[in-house]
Amino acid sequence: MFRHAALFAPALLALAVAAPQAVADRYRTTQTDYGGVGLLQTPTARFAEEGAFRFNATRVSPYSRYSISVTPVPWLEGTLRYSALTNRLYSQYEEYSGDQSYKDKAVDAKLRLYQESRWLPQIALGFVDVGGTGLFSSEYLVASKRFHDLDFSLGIGWGY
């Protein structure tokens, strides 16, 4: 019986060595304040893993944001967002608003235009608040390039 176990030893050793490398090859992504992959309030050209479903809640005065982001395919990210603006009344008529703050709903989308290669960065085009009130409406083009453990992003945005 020990003789058969010795046959599997090289395979087990290979798995033990490959497993940490597989984890190191996968990078972790963070959510922006608006939902979607990025850092703080800046989107990147990175995407969550295919099939990812994320819920996000942030509070950056005067905004409270709640979002759901999905990555159905590796090149598309969609976000549904609900925001409360505490420095603005729900209606232009104070007697109608009471103590209720203004609410905003939005739909965002990000598309990968080019997947990162050895020399060129990953490039994505994003649309913020394409469906909703348009209060935070904007578009952006961003490139992200990884150098070992560092990930750099450079982009341009217009709109809000």
C-alpha positions in Angstrom: 0.0 0.0 0.0 2.9 2.4 0.8 4.3 1.6 -2.6 1.2 3.1 -4.3 1.2 6.2 -2.2 4.8 6.8 -3.3 3.5 7.0 -6.9 1.2 10.0 -5.9 3.9 11.9 -4.0 5.2 13.8 -7.1 1.7 14.8 -8.0 1.0 16.0 -4.4 4.3 17.9 -4.3 3.4 19.6 -7.7 0.0 20.6 -6.3 1.6 22.0 -3.1 4.1 24.1 -5.1 1.5 25.2 -7.8 -1.3 26.2 -5.3 0.5 29.2 -3.8 1.5 30.3 -7.4 -2.2 30.1 -8.5 -3.3 32.3 -5.7 -0.5 34.8 -6.4 -1.5 34.9 -10.1 -5.0 36.1 -9.1 -5.2 39.7 -8.0 -7.8 41.1 -5.7 -10.0 44.0 -6.7 -11.7 46.7 -4.6 -14.9 48.6 -5.1 -15.1 52.3 -5.6 -17.4 54.6 -3.6 -19.8 54.4 -6.6 -19.6 50.6 -6.9 -17.7 48.8 -9.6 -14.0 47.9 -9.6 -11.6 50.7 -8.8 -10.0 52.6 -5.9 -11.8 55.2 -3.8 -13.7 57.3 -6.4 -11.5 56.3 -9.4 -12.4 53.4 -11.6 -9.7 51.3 -13.1 -9.6 49.1 -16.2 -9.7 46.0 -14.0 -12.7 43.7 -13.6 -13.9 41.4 -10.9 -13.8 37.7 -11.8 -16.4 36.4 -14.2 -19.7 35.7 -12.4 -18.8 38.0 -9.5 -21.7 39.7 -7.6 -20.8 42.4 -5.1 -22.7 44.6 -2.7 -21.2 47.9 -1.6 -22.3 50.5 0.9 -20.4 53.8 1.4 -20.8 57.0 3.3 -18.8 60.0 2.1 -20.6 63.2 3.3 -23.0 64.3 2.0 -23.6 61.1 0.0 -24.7 57.6 1.2 -24.4 55.1 -1.7 -25.6 51.5 -2.0 -24.7 49.5 -5.1 -24.8 46.1 -6.6 -22.1 45.2 -9.2 -22.1 42.2 -11.4 -19.5 40.8 -13.9 -21.5 38.4 -16.1 -18.6 38.0 -18.7 -14.9 38.9 -18.3 -15.3 42.1 -20.5 -18.4 43.7 -19.0 -19.3 45.1 -15.6 -22.7 46.5 -14.6 -23.6 48.4 -11.5 -27.0 49.5 -10.0 -26.7 52.3 -7.5 -29.0 54.1 -5.1 -27.8 57.3 -3.5 -29.1 59.6 -0.8 -27.9 63.2 -0.8 -28.2 64.5 2.7 -27.5 68.2 1.8 -30.5 68.4 -0.6 -34.2 68.1 0.1 -36.3 65.4 -1.6 -38.4 68.1 -3.4 -38.0 71.7 -4.2 -41.0 72.3 -1.9 -39.9 72.1 1.7 -43.4 71.3 3.0 -43.6 68.3 0.7 -40.1 67.0 1.5 -40.3 67.2 5.3 -37.0 65.8 6.6 -36.6 63.5 3.6 -33.3 63.9 1.6 -32.9 63.7 -2.2 -32.6 60.2 -3.7 -30.9 59.2 -6.9 -30.9 55.9 -8.8 -28.3 55.0 -11.5 -27.1 52.3 -13.8 -23.4 52.1 -14.8 -21.5 50.0 -17.4 -17.8 49.3 -18.0 -16.5 47.6 -21.2 -13.0 46.1 -21.6 -11.7 47.3 -25.0 -8.3 45.6 -24.8 -6.9 42.9 -22.5 -3.5 43.5 -20.9 -0.6 42.0 -22.8 3.1 41.8 -21.9 3.8 45.4 -23.2 0.4 47.1 -23.5 -2.1 48.0 -20.7 -5.7 46.8 -20.3 -8.1 49.5 -21.6 -11.7 50.0 -20.5 -14.5 52.5 -21.4 -17.0 53.3 -18.7 -20.4 55.0 -18.6 -21.6 56.3 -15.2 -25.3 57.0 -14.6 -26.4 56.1 -18.2 -29.7 55.0 -16.8 -31.3 57.0 -14.0 -31.5 60.7 -13.2 -28.2 61.6 -14.8 -27.1 63.6 -11.7 -23.7 61.8 -11.7 -23.5 61.3 -15.4 -20.0 60.9 -16.8 -17.8 58.8 -19.1 -14.2 57.7 -18.9 -11.4 55.9 -20.7 -8.8 54.2 -18.5 -5.7 52.1 -18.9 -4.3 49.8 -16.2 -0.8 48.1 -16.3 0.6 45.7 -13.8 4.3 45.6 -13.0 5.0 42.8 -10.6 3.0 43.7 -7.4 2.2 47.3 -8.6 -0.8 48.1 -10.6 -0.9 51.5 -12.3 -3.9 53.2 -13.9 -4.2 56.3 -16.0 -7.4 57.7 -17.4 -9.4 60.6 -18.6 -13.0 61.3 -17.7 -15.6 63.9 -18.6 -19.0 64.8 -17.1 -19.6 64.9 -13.4 
